[in-house]
Amino acid sequence: MLYTLLIYENAEELATDPEAQRKHAGEFGEFVAAVADKIRGGAPLKLPEDATTIRIRDGETITTDGPFAETKEILAGFFLLELDNLDEALAAAAKIPVARYGAVEVRPVATEIMEMVNEESGGQHP
């Protein structure tokens, strides 16, 4: 079963301290090495001020540049893991370094919706 592990952290602290960034990268490297055979995707994300949101309302396209909300914890990245069950997903999430000072949200992937989209697109969805 596929699980998305959403990583929330206070990126402000990391952004200002290169030493902390190196340590952080090393800790994540250890996690990635431990679950490498389970990883199906994932990436760190840029800060909210680098994001743009798009909405279509009454046929009009509206774009909004970030940041979108005043918050300390931001969605900083994600992993897509193939695991046997929720307990295994929770155990993996607990090994992500950010779990010690931020938060890791575990969500099952709605594979049934992916299958419907795949059928409707003629098999074009990965």
Protein Blocks (a to p, Z undefined) as FASTA:
>chain_A
ZZdddddddfklmmmmmklmmmmmmmmmmmmmmmmmmpgbdcddddfklpccdddeehia
cdddddfbdcfbdcfbdcddddfblklmmmmmmmpmklmmmccddddddfklmmmmmmmn
nopaZZ
